[in-house]
């Protein structure tokens, strides 16, 4: 087995991989984009539920020092 045989074997393997990419086409990219949108929707829904359970005020005048009061007794979950 010569060096050129090894190089040609690597080249043939690389071409075989690219044939698989041609078969898949753009569907894998579309799948990843849809998966990203679904993950974002799940994340936003989860954030909405957690924000609804939060006891911290969203008013700017009320949030001063909320994290310091009772810091030893309350644990955020």
C-alpha positions as CSV (number, residue, x, y, z in Angstrom):
1,X,0.0,0.0,0.0
2,X,1.5,3.3,-1.1
3,X,0.9,6.8,0.1
4,X,-1.1,7.6,-3.0
5,X,-3.4,4.7,-2.2
6,X,-4.1,6.2,1.2
7,X,-4.6,9.6,-0.2
8,X,-7.1,8.3,-2.8
9,X,-8.9,6.3,-0.1
10,X,-9.3,9.4,2.0
11,X,-10.6,11.3,-1.2
12,X,-13.1,8.5,-2.0
13,X,-14.3,8.6,1.6
14,X,-14.8,12.3,1.5
15,X,-16.7,12.1,-1.8
16,X,-19.0,9.5,-0.3
17,X,-19.7,11.8,2.7
18,X,-20.7,14.6,0.4
19,X,-23.0,12.4,-1.6
20,X,-25.0,11.9,1.7
21,X,-25.1,15.7,2.1
22,X,-26.5,16.0,-1.4
23,X,-29.2,13.4,-0.6
24,X,-30.2,15.2,2.6
25,X,-30.3,18.6,0.9
26,X,-31.6,21.5,2.8
27,X,-34.0,19.5,5.0
28,X,-31.5,19.2,7.8
29,X,-31.2,23.0,8.0
30,X,-35.0,23.4,7.9
31,X,-35.2,20.8,10.8
32,X,-32.7,22.8,12.9
33,X,-34.5,26.1,12.3
34,X,-37.9,24.5,13.3
35,X,-36.3,22.9,16.3
36,X,-34.9,26.3,17.3
37,X,-38.4,27.9,17.0
38,X,-40.0,25.1,19.0
39,X,-37.3,25.4,21.7
40,X,-37.8,29.2,21.8
41,X,-41.6,28.7,22.2
42,X,-41.1,26.2,24.9
43,X,-38.7,28.5,26.7
44,X,-41.0,31.5,26.5
45,X,-44.0,29.4,27.8
46,X,-41.9,28.2,30.7
47,X,-40.7,31.7,31.4
48,X,-44.3,32.9,31.4
49,X,-45.3,30.3,34.0
50,X,-42.3,31.0,36.2
51,X,-42.9,34.8,36.0
52,X,-46.5,34.3,37.0
53,X,-45.3,32.5,40.2
54,X,-42.7,35.1,41.0
55,X,-43.3,37.2,44.1
56,X,-41.0,40.0,43.0
57,X,-42.7,43.2,41.8
58,X,-42.2,44.4,38.3
59,X,-42.7,48.1,39.2
60,X,-39.4,50.0,39.2
61,X,-40.3,51.8,42.5
62,X,-40.9,48.5,44.3
63,X,-37.7,46.6,43.4
64,X,-35.2,48.7,45.3
65,X,-33.6,46.3,47.9
66,X,-36.0,43.4,47.4
67,X,-33.0,41.0,47.1
68,X,-31.5,42.1,50.4
69,X,-34.6,41.9,52.6
70,X,-34.9,38.5,54.4
71,X,-32.0,37.1,52.4
72,X,-31.2,34.6,55.2
73,X,-34.7,33.2,55.5
74,X,-35.9,33.1,51.9
75,X,-34.5,30.8,49.2
76,X,-35.4,31.4,45.6
77,X,-36.3,28.2,43.9
